[in-house]
Amino acid sequence: MSEIVENGLCIGCGLCRSLAGPGMVEMVMTPEGRERPVARRALDKSTLMRINAVCPGTRIAGPPPEQANNAKLMDTVWGPAERLVLGHADDPTVRFRGSGGGVLTALGQFLLNSGRVKFVLHVAAARSKPMRSERRLSFDAASVLEGAGSRYGPAAPLVDFSEILDRGQPFALIAKPCDVTAVRNLARLDPRVDELMRYALAFVCGGASDLSKSEQVLQRFGLREDELALFRYRGYGNPGLNRIEAKDGRVFEITYRQLWEDEDKWMIQPRCKICPDAIGQVADIAVSDAWLNGGPAVEDEPLNGIIVRTRRGLELFDAAVAAGALALKRETSFAELGELQSHQVRKRRAVWARLKGIEIAGKPVPVVIDLALEDCARQNALADNLAEGRGARDRARRGRLGEPPAVSRDDAGAAMLKEGLL
């Protein structure tokens, strides 16, 4: 497990903690600002084999071939789909408070209101530390709305997934594509996943940033994390403001563009840079931002791109529209999605060469299945693939794609005090 972390393949989903059992693995916040697993006791061979089999840092599988072969729509980069639509939550409050057009929030509420599931597993702002995210089980529509809005930075929604399955109740998952990958991997070993997880919904993901990225925002205003009453990354508009409220009543705001203006300073975690499925091909429905005016420079019409991936997802989508939970603007296409999410197209075309470069450097890479990476790479010029491969090789050799051994910030601070460095 430590090798997965140290080679930059961990995304901090928390599933390994759940599989190892109580007290065996702890999720810690590292000095780099990443949630990572640390074994508190030696793990037996069977547990390690199970973790390796499900970890989205070791195995990343696309949709089953039969799904791709029978899909109504198919694209090399974007994968299979049953329908492509631009739309939003019909409820104006959900549309305003949610990210983009609030589609994932509206779907979560509809699933509960219609009785299709007993609860929704998702992440939301931690109640005690609002800059951070925690896994949340929502049993009613109000709780889902409370968790609306994007959560950037580390999040571990699967830390107690085994216990969630032990409930024996139908549920839905709303998460990053890599989290959905982890659960799909587990379904091969545990039949309860397919029995109980009725729907998997994902957002098209730009990458998970380190918590340090958010801490830089606090530094801008001279704030400490323990002073925070609210830390909202976006929402309340499209994209909405990054809003910070201190316990003493002070309020600070910056725009989405100010938060993410320099791509070199996004502080994206290493696993995200080689992600072959940030577009949620293994979800039932994947939802993207859809800024029709070319980007989040100004407030835009609250809208999402909706990629209905599976027949199950299509039945849910149609029912949500019929019930008035979702409203449609118009049909869209893979070509338009590629224009609205051009960085996703670039990444899909680059990942094959990046992985080859890392392999040449002698570092481990995940096994990738049914995601058409070579076909995506063929859409690049040879020179572009060579540049991506060489760049990844050189970064891997210099250690830039790996991570230090996972220790908590508290443990690191104690060690520095012991050495007289603090």
N, C-alpha and C positions, 0 to 999 in steps of 0.2 A: 504494500500500500504506500509506503514511503517512497518507493521508486516511481510510482505514478505521480506523486506530488512533485518530487525533485526533478522530474523530466518535463514539467510544465504541462502535464496532461489532465490534471485535476481541475474541475470547475466548481467544486464545493457543493454538490447537490445534496450531500448528506446521506445517500442511500447506504453507503458502506457502514455508517454508524448504526443504522437501523438493522442491517443484516447481522452485524457482529453481536448485537445484544447489549443490554444495559451494562454500563460501566466499562465496556471493553474499548470503545472508541469514543473520543470526545472531539467535537467540532470547536476549533479555537480560531480567534481572530489573530492573524499573524502580524508581525511588524510592517509587512508590505500592505496590509489592509485587505487580506483575503481570508475567507473561511476555509479552513483545511482540517482534515481528519488527523488525529494523533492517537495511536494505539497506547492505551494505558497499561495493558497487559499483553503478553504474547498471544497472537491469534493462531488457532489451530489450522492445519492444512485445508480442511474442508471449508472453513470459513473464508480463508484466503482465495480458494478456488472459486467460491461463489461470488465474492467481491470482484474478482478479475473477470468473471463471466458477464457481469451486469454493468460494470463501470463504463460510463460514456467517454472515458479517457482511453479505454482499451478496445472497445468495440462500438462502432457506429454503423448501424444498418439503416438502409432506406426502406421504402414501402415494399411489401412482397411483390414479386414479379407479376402475379396474377392481377393485383390491383393496378399496376402500371399498364399492363396489357389490355385491361378492360375499361380503363378510364375514358371518359368522354373527351377530355382534353389532355394533351401531353406536350411537354417542352423539355428539351435537353437540360436547360439550366433550372427551370422552375419545377420540373417533375410533373406528376399526374394531378389532375383536378377534375372535379365534376361540374364546377361552376366558378366563374370569376366575376365579382361584383364590387362596385363602389357603394358603400352604404354607411349607416350610422344607427345608433340607438334611437328609437322613436321617442322615448321619454326625454324631454328637453333637459331635465336635471342630470340624468345619466350622461347624456351627450355632452353637456357642459363640463361636468366634473371628471369624466373619464378621459383617458389619453386618446387623441385622435377623435374618433366619433363615438367612443364608448361601447363598441360592439362586444368586446369580451365581457364587460360588466353586465351588459344587457342579456347576453347569453347565459351567464351564471345565474342571474336573477330568474330568467325564464325557466331554467332547469329546475330550480327549487320551487317556483310558484306552480309549475305544471306537475310536480310530484315525480318527475323522471329520476331524480336523485334525492338522497337524504341530506347530502352536504356537498360543498365545493371546497376542494383543497387548493389553496393559492397562497400568495405572499402579500403582506401588507406592512405598513410602517409599524415598527416595534413600539408598543405603548410606552415602555420605559425609556427607550432611546430612539426617538422618531427619525433620526438620520439613517438608522439601520432598518433592515427588513427581517421579518420573522414569518415562519409558516403559520397559516391561519386556516381554521376550519370554519366555514360559514354555513349556518343552518337556515338562514332566512335572507331575504332580498336586502334588508337594511344592512346586514353585516357585509354583504358583497359590495354594496355601494360605499361603505366605510373604507374598504380596501381599494377603491378605484384610483387610477392614476399610475403612471410608470414608477417602478422602483429600480433605480440604477444602483450599482454596487453589488457586493456579495449577497447571496441569498441561498438558503439551504432548505428547500421545501420538502425534502424527502427524509428528513432526519428521523422520523418515527413512522415510516411508511408501512413497516411490518405490523405495527400496532393498529394502524388505520385499516389494513386488510383484516385484522382480527376482529374488527367491529362487525364484519359480515353485512355491511350496508352498502347499497349502490351509491356511487359518488362520481363526481367529475373533477378533472385536474385542469387547472389553468396555470401554465408555466412556460419557461424557456424551452426551445426545441431540444436542447441537450438533456433537460430533465425528463421530457417525454421519451427521449431515446433510452434513458436509464430504465424507465418503467417498462418500456417495450422489451428491453433486454430481459428484465426480470420475469416478464410474462412467459418466456420460454421455459422457465424453471418453476414458476408458481402459477398454476391455473386460476387461482383466485383473482389475479390481475384482470384477465379478460372477462371474468364473471362479474366483478364488482365495479371496475372502472368503466363506466358506461360511455364516457366521452373524454377525450383528451384534446384540449384547446391550447393553442400556442400563439405567441406573438412573433412576428418576424423580427429577429434579434440583431441589433448592431454590436453586441458584445457586452459582457459584464465588466464594469470598471472596478478598480480597487476602491475600497473605502477612502483611501488617501485622496482620491479625486474630490470627494465631498468635503473632506477635511480642509482642502485648500479653499473652499468657499467660506468656511468658517473663519479661516485665517484672514481672508479679505476684509471681514467685518470685525475682527478682533474678538471672536466668540469662542467659548469652550463648548464641547459637546454636552456637558452636564447643565448648561444654561438653556438648552433647547426645549421648547414646548411643541414646536411644529417644524418639520423639514419636508416640504412638498417639492418634488422635483419638477413636476409639470401637471397639466390638467387645469380645470377652471378656465378653459379656452383651448385653442389649438395653435401652437403647442401649450400656451399658458406660461406663466412666470414660475421660476424657481423662487419659492416663498419661504422665508425663515421667520419664525416667531420665537422670541425669547420669553422665558418665564416672567420676566419683569415688564412685559408688554411691548418691548421694542420689536419693530418689524423691518425686515430687509428683503429686497427683491432684486433679482437679476433676470435678464431674458434668457430664453433657451439658447439663443445664438451666443450670448456671452458665456454661458456655461460650457458650451461645446465648440467654441469658435476655432480652436486649434486642434486638428486631428492628431497631431503628434503628441498632444497632451491629454488624450482621452484616458490614458492609463488602463487600457484594456488588458484583461488577464491573458496569459500565454495561450491557454487552450482555445480561446476565441479566435486567435489569429490563424489557426489551422482548421477551424470548424467547417466541415463539409455540408452541414445542414442547418444553417441559421434561418432557413426559410420554412422550417416546420413540415417537412414532407411526411413525417410519421404521425402527425396530428390528424384529427378528424376535420378540424377547421384551423387554418392559420390566418392571422389578422396582421396587417401592416399599416404603417402610416401612409397617408395619401395626400401630400401637399401638392395641390394642382397648380399652385403659383410658383413652383420651382424650388421650394424649400422653406424652412421655418424662419425666414428673415422677418416676416410680419405675421400677425394673426391671420389664419386661413380658415376657410370653411371647415368645421369639424367633420372629418370624414375618415373612413378606413377602407383599405383594400381588403376584401374578404376572399380567401382562397379556400373553397370547399373541397377537401381532399378525398373523402371517402363517401360511400353510400350512406353510412350511418350519419356522417356529418351533413349530407344533403337532406336527409329526413329531418334532422334537427333544424337546419337552416330554414327549410320550407315551413316547418311548424312555427318557428319563432316569427317569421314574417307574417304568417296567417294570423297569429295571436296579437300582432301589433307591437311586438318587442323590438323588431328591427324595421327600419325604413330603407328603401333602396333609392339610390340616385340613378344608376344606370349600370348596364353590363360593362365589363372591362376586358382586357386581353393580356396575354403574357407580354406582348410588346409594350403596352402601357405600363404594366407593373415594372418592367425592366427600366423604363424611363424614370418612374417614380422612386425606384429603389436601385439605382445604377450601381451603388457600392456593393450590393448583394450579388449582382451579376459579375462584377470584377472579382469578388472573392471566390465565387464558385468556379470561375475559370482559372483561378490562381492556385487553388488548394492542392491539386495533384502535383504540381511542380514543387510547391513548398514541402509537401510530405516527402517527395523524392530527395530533395536537398537535405532534409533532416536525416533521412536514412543514410545518405552518403556520408554524413558527418558521424555516423555510428551511433545515433541516438534512436530510441524506440519511438514508434508511431502507432496510432490505433489501427486496428483492422477495419477497413471501410468496405461495406457491402451494398450493392444495389443503389449507388448514388451517382453513377455515370460520370465519375470525376475525369476519366481519360477523355470522354466525349466532350466534356466542358473545356478541357485544356486544348483540344483540337480547334476550338474557336479562337484561340490566341495565335499570334504570330510566333514562330519558333524562337525568335529573339526575346520575346516577352516571357516565354516559359523558361528559357535559359536564365534570364535575369531573376525571375522569381526563385528558381531552384538554387542558383548560386547565392542569392541573398539569404535564403533560409539556411543553407549549408553553413555560411560564414557566421550567421548569428548563433546557430546551434553550437558551432565549435567554440565560440567566445562565451558560451554559457548564457546568452541573452534570452534563450527560449526556455530555460529551466528556472527553478526556484530553489532557495535555500531550504534545508530541512524544516518542516513545519513545527514551529513553537508558538505559544501564545505570546501576546504582547506583555502580559504580566510576567511570564517566565523569562522572556528576553530582558525585561527591565530588571528583574531580580538578579540575573546573571551579570548584567552590566554593573549593578551596584556592588556585587561581590568582587568584581574585578577592578573596582574603583574608577569606572568610566562614567558614572553619573554622580 
